[in-house]
């Protein structure tokens, strides 16, 4: 494995995440930095942290890479999905053998669901004003 960073982009809803993976040095655990903040500070709950760490669990590469993430747009949940996809894509760039494990867990599939637009003359995308018979 070379020391050059492997980078990939992930998207989810309105969020876009750019990820750079570099091999961690011996004796040092893999550090995750998101928007210049620590992993635990940026993602306060365990559920959000587990979504981001899922590709590492699937490929059994926990703490073997330093991760640098730049995220913008969307909310916290969209950003975690985007980060997870970007990490999975960069792991495949590192080793093609990881593709099968990541594909089985659905981590290489982009979730294309987007917010439905509001329609004209209505209060929301699907909501209707209250019907009055008289």
Secondary structure, 3 states (H helix, E strand, C coil): CCCCCEEEEEEECCEEEEEEEEECCCCCCCCEEECCEEHHHHCCCHHHHHHHHHHHHHHCCCCCEEEEEEEECCCHHHHHHHHHHHHHHHHHHHCCCHHHHHHHCCCCCCCCCCCCCCCCCCCCCCCCCCCCCC
